[in-house]
Amino acid sequence: REVLRWIDIRLCRLYETDPRTGKTVQHDLPGSPGCAALTHDGNLLVAIGQELLVMSEEGGLRPVATLPGGVPGRFNDGKADASGRLWVGTATDEGHFDCALWRHDPGCGFSLQLPGISMSNGIGWSPDGRRMYYVDSATRRLEVFDHDPQTGIPGTRRTLFALPQEQLPDGLCVDAEGGIWLAVWGGGCVVHLAPDGVELNRVALPTPLVTSCAFGGPDFRTLFITTASEDDADPYAGRLFAVEPGVAGSPPHRVRLA
């Protein structure tokens, strides 16, 4: 069964939408979800607060991992790499640079990867796994790391793409050809970038606060785009959009917990 899963952080909800019928099922969560991902055995993993929880088919939640005590922030965006390691960052409402990007390795728990983060957001990898793309929204930059797909250790860090003062980079995904699709908060668009950071195109949205994007649907040729609502007068704010950009994505990597 094909189903699109997406989250609403502020309303503490996870939605499951059937793209064929438009029918949506709502799951109320005990806290703000930062991200969700499929596990290797087909379950759904949700990051809430500082916990990773596995959701049952009935909607029940079972904790499987927790961040070390005393660290600031709540989970925000995250994604699994090709080896099943979950990379998930933290954020706070205050916006101080005291959060971090964490990695959860199968059977080993969390390890700190990048300290000094303000608003950890989009993350993704090139198709060969040798480049890791990462967003700390407060910096207004998309950065790229050399990445060892065997060890999961990020290497040299450099800026790939920068946004103007009034815009922030948010979630991202990578297509099967290596192109990067970056959601722009405040820019009303998703920017399509070549691996070298050159802008190739933009998908314009009728609302400014674009939060993330992911490929799905038959052959992963549909780009689903989420937005946020901070303006009750904007009829498109907070809506979920779908476009066919002419390039396909790849099936998402699944999380291995053990």
N, C-alpha and C positions, 0 to 999 in steps of 0.2 A: 504493500500500500504506500503510495506516494503521499507524503504529508510535509507541509512547510511549518517548521517550528520557529517561533520568534518570541521575544520577551519585551515586557514593558517594565523598566526599572522602577519608575516612580509609583506605579500602581501595584507593584509586586505580583506580576502575573506572567505566566507562560501560556502562549496560544498555540494551537495546532490547527492549521488551515488546510483543507483539501483544495488544491488549486483548480481541480476540475469542476467542483460544485460551489466553491466559495464558502462552504460550511466551516465554521470555526468553533473549536472547543476551548474553553477557558479553564486554566488551572490557577487557583489562588495560592500564593507562596507565602511562607512565614517571614520573608524579608526580601530586600531588593536583590534581584538576580543580576549578576554581571555578565554571564555568558552561559551557554549550554552547548553540549557536544555529545555525539553518540560514542558509546564505549565499544570496545572490540567485540563484546558478546551481545550487542544490539540494544542495550539499555540506554537511558538518557542520563547524562551527568549534568548537574546544575551547580554553578558556583554562587553561593548566597552568603553575604557577610564575609566571613573568613573561613567558611567551610565548603568542602565539596560533598555533594549529596547525590545518590543515585535514586532516580524516580521509578517507582513501579508502574505497571500498566494502569493500576487504579488511582495513581497520583500520590501514593505515599512516598515519603522521603527517608532514605537511610544514609546517615553520615559515613563517609569513608576516609576523610582526611581533613586536617585543620592546620592553619598556619601556626608557627611558633608563637607562644604567648608574648604579649607586650608590643607587637609590631602595629603601627598605625594603618588605617585605611580599610576599605572594603574592596572585595574583588570587583573588577570592572571587566574589560574585554579579555578574551583568551582563546586559544586554539591549540589543537594537537599537531605535532610534527609527524613526519613519516614513520618514526619509530614508536609512536604512541605516547610520547611525553607531552603532558599538558603544560603549555606556557600561559600563565595568567598573571595579570598585573593588578595593582591596587591603586586606589584614588581616595581623596578626601574632599569634602565640600570646601575646606579652607584653601586648597590649592597650593599648600606648601610642598617643597621638594623633599618630602620625608617618606615617600612611598617607594615601591619597588616593583620590578618584574621578577616573578618566581617561576620555577619549573618543578613540576611534579613528575618524578620518574617512577616507572612501574615497580611496585614493591619497596621503594626507597623513601618515599615522602618528598617533602619540599626542600628545594635548595635555592638560595638567593642568587640571581643572575645579574641584575642591574639595580643598584641602589640609587638614591637621589632622583627619583621620578616623582612628578607632580600628578599627572592624570594619565595613567597607563591606558593605552587604547589599542588601535588596530595592529595586528601582527599577521605575518604570512611568510611563505618561503617560495623561492624560485622552484620550477619543476624539478631541477636536479638536486634541490636541497642545499645548495652551496651558498645561497644568499638568503639572509633573513631580513625582512622589512619590518620596521617598528615605528610606532607613533607614541610620543609623549605629547599630548595635545597642547600643553602650555607652552611648549617651545615653538609651535607653529611649523614644525619640520617633520617630514618623512625621512627617516634614517635607514641606512642599509648596513648590515654587518656581514663580513665574511663568516661562513657557518660551516662547521664540520658535522655532516649529517650522522656520522657514526657516534661521536662523543656528545653532540649537542652543545658544544662550547662555542659561544659567539666570539668572533675575532675582531679585526679592525672595524671601527665605527666611523661612518661619514654621512654627511647630509646628501640626500638624493633629490629632494624637492622641498621648496619653502613656500609658505603662503603669506599674503599681506596681513597687516595688523588686525583687521576686523574679521578674519577668518581663522578657523581652527581645523586641523586634520583630525578625523575621527576614525571609524572603522575602515577596514580594507579587505580586499581579497585579491588573489592572483589567478589569472586565467591559464589555460593549458599551453598557451604560447609564451608565457612568461610576462605578459602585460599586467600592470598593477592598476587596480581600480580603487580609488581613494575617495571616501565620503568627506565632504567639506561642510562643516558646521558653520553656518553664517554665509555660505556661498551658494546655497540652493543648487548643488550639483554633485555629481560624482566625476572625478577627473580620471581619465585613462592615460596612464604613463607607460612609456617604453622602459625596459630594464635599466637603461642609462639615465632615467629621470626626465627625458624629453616628453613634453605633453603631446599626446596624439589626438585627443578628442575630449569632449565633455558631454555628459548626460545631464540636461537641465531638468530641474524639478520645480513645481509651482509653489514651493514653500522653502524657506531658507535653512531650516535646521535639519540637515541631512546627517544621519548618525552612523549608518553602516550599510554593507551590501554583501551579497553572497550569490553564487551561481547555483541553480537548481533546475527542476523540471526535466522533461525528456532530453536526454543527451547533454544535460547541464548547459543549455543554450539560453536560459532565461536568467537575467540579473534581477534579483529581488533587492529592493532598497527600502530601508526603514528611515523614518523621520521622527522628530520630537515636536511636542506642542507646548509653546509658551505664550500663545496668542489665541484666545477663544474666538476672535473675529476672523481667523484664518481657517477656511473650511478644509484646507489640505494638510494642515499641521497635524502631525501624529499619524498620518496615513502610511500604509504599506503600498509600495509601487512595484511594478514589474515591467521590464523592457527586454527586448532582444537586441543586443548590441552587435551581433554579427560575428561573435567569437564565443567559443565554448569554455566553460570552466572544467574542473576535474572533481571527482568525488572527494568529499572532505576526509581527512585522515581521522581515524578513530582512536580514542583514548584507551590505553592499556593501564589497568589499575594494579595488576600483579603479573 
